[in-house]
Amino acid sequence: MSEHDTNNLQQQRFQDRIDAEDKIEPKDWMPEKYRQNLIRQISQHAHSEVIGMQPEGNWITRAPTLHRKAILLAKVQDEGGHGLYLYSAAETLGISREEMIEALHDGTAKYASIFNYPTLTWADIGAIGWLVDGAAIVNQVSLQRTSYGPYARGMVRICKEESFHQRQGYHIMMTLARGSQEQKDMAQDAVNRFWWPSLMMFGPHDADSVHSAQSMKWKIKRQSNDELRQKFVDQTVKQADVIGLEIPDPDLKWNEERGHYDFGEIDWDEFKRSMTGGGPCSRQRVSHHVEAHEEGAWVREAMTAYESKKRRAKDKAA
């Protein structure tokens, strides 16, 4: 059997496993493109969790009450933990943490464009929890069934914590919406600014997505960008109605025939600008991460030295 025939057979056996809903594990054979696709998606997911700490961390010292401060602090810590889970999952594919961080810093790797927008008021923290984390949950619930085992298992815990984040954000918005007119106006302003970037989180339309079709075939993704976006719109419109806030879309209306809400067209030029470093806070987000990474180098070096010392002592004792 030729090398070409052998490779084709491996490819077919791999696809048969995917179709049978088998989980692919790190030591299993996999196509190189499958590995690279996973590294791109998981590392981008990890970067989003870590960069996403910044706009919310900015409000820890300015939260309106001690209770809100404690909740926000716990949430930001959760996001950092999610990043670590995901970096660890990506490392099982043969890429190092250092390589992923370098790709983030030099602009090769991307993260969710939503985090390139500033958090101007306390209501923005509520909008991030309700809308941004709400959009993330819609996407991540299906990723619990992704074909790559370490990624799927990491998503189980992440989804549990993200559901808490979404509820606390919704509670902030509900409290503001039921407060003074000034507070309700602040909540509505946050919705107006974060609604469209939240829809952008699901990525381009399926027809325009470079990776979507292959990711669906390999079951890295279980639902398409447009399916996930529609699901988010359908559930969020009802949530907004409950607390008396308006979705800033004049084209939003229920389509009885489709059984879904129709909604306006996203500004894809803004999406592309934000994804390519042209967002309001794009440079700030990356430069802050570079600075923090450099300042934390001594901690990583100390931990590495300590682990090396422990290994030498263990080897000597053996």
Rosetta blueprint (number, residue, H / E / L):
1 M L
2 S L
3 E H
4 H H
5 D H
6 T H
7 N H
8 N H
9 L H
10 Q H
11 Q H
12 Q H
13 R H
14 F H
15 Q H
16 D H
17 R H
18 I H
19 D H
20 A L
21 E L
22 D L
23 K L
24 I E
25 E L
26 P L
27 K L
28 D L
29 W L
30 M L
31 P L
32 E H
33 K H
34 Y H
35 R H
36 Q H
37 N H
38 L H
39 I H
40 R H
41 Q H
42 I H
43 S H
44 Q H
45 H H
46 A H
47 H H
48 S H
49 E H
50 V H
51 I H
52 G L
53 M H
54 Q H
55 P H
56 E H
57 G H
58 N L
59 W L
60 I H
61 T H
62 R H
63 A L
64 P L
65 T L
66 L H
67 H H
68 R H
69 K H
70 A H
71 I H
72 L H
73 L H
74 A H
75 K H
76 V H
77 Q H
78 D H
79 E H
80 G H
81 G H
82 H H
83 G H
84 L H
85 Y H
86 L H
87 Y H
88 S H
89 A H
90 A H
91 E H
92 T L
93 L L
94 G L
95 I L
96 S L
97 R H
98 E H
99 E H
100 M H
101 I H
102 E H
103 A H
104 L H
105 H H
106 D L
107 G L
108 T L
109 A L
110 K L
111 Y L
112 A L
113 S H
114 I H
115 F H
116 N H
117 Y L
118 P L
119 T L
120 L L
121 T L
122 W H
123 A H
124 D H
125 I H
126 G H
127 A H
128 I H
129 G H
130 W H
131 L H
132 V H
133 D H
134 G H
135 A H
136 A H
137 I H
138 V H
139 N H
140 Q H
141 V H
142 S H
143 L H
144 Q L
145 R L
146 T L
147 S L
148 Y E
149 G H
150 P H
151 Y H
152 A H
153 R H
154 G H
155 M H
156 V H
157 R H
158 I H
159 C H
160 K H
161 E H
162 E H
163 S H
164 F H
165 H H
166 Q H
167 R H
168 Q H
169 G H
170 Y H
171 H H
172 I H
173 M H
174 M H
175 T H
176 L H
177 A H
178 R L
179 G L
180 S L
181 Q H
182 E H
183 Q H
184 K H
185 D H
186 M H
187 A H
188 Q H
189 D H
190 A H
191 V H
192 N H
193 R H
194 F H
195 W H
196 W H
197 P H
198 S H
199 L H
200 M H
201 M L
202 F L
203 G L
204 P L
205 H L
206 D H
207 A H
208 D H
209 S L
210 V L
211 H L
212 S H
213 A H
214 Q H
215 S H
216 M H
217 K H
218 W L
219 K L
220 I L
221 K L
222 R L
223 Q L
224 S L
225 N H
226 D H
227 E H
228 L H
229 R H
230 Q H
231 K H
232 F H
233 V H
234 D H
235 Q H
236 T H
237 V H
238 K H
239 Q H
240 A H
241 D H
242 V H
243 I H
244 G L
245 L L
246 E L
247 I L
248 P L
249 D L
250 P L
251 D L
252 L L
253 K E
254 W E
255 N E
256 E L
257 E L
258 R L
259 G L
260 H E
261 Y E
262 D E
263 F L
264 G L
265 E L
266 I L
267 D L
268 W H
269 D H
270 E H
271 F H
272 K H
273 R H
274 S H
275 M H
276 T H
277 G H
278 G H
279 G L
280 P L
281 C L
282 S H
283 R H
284 Q H
285 R H
286 V H
287 S H
288 H H
289 H H
290 V H
291 E H
292 A H
293 H H
294 E H
295 E H
296 G L
297 A H
298 W H
299 V H
300 R H
301 E H
302 A H
303 M H
304 T H
305 A H
306 Y H
307 E H
308 S H
309 K H
310 K H
311 R H
312 R H
313 A H
314 K H
315 D H
316 K H
317 A H
318 A L
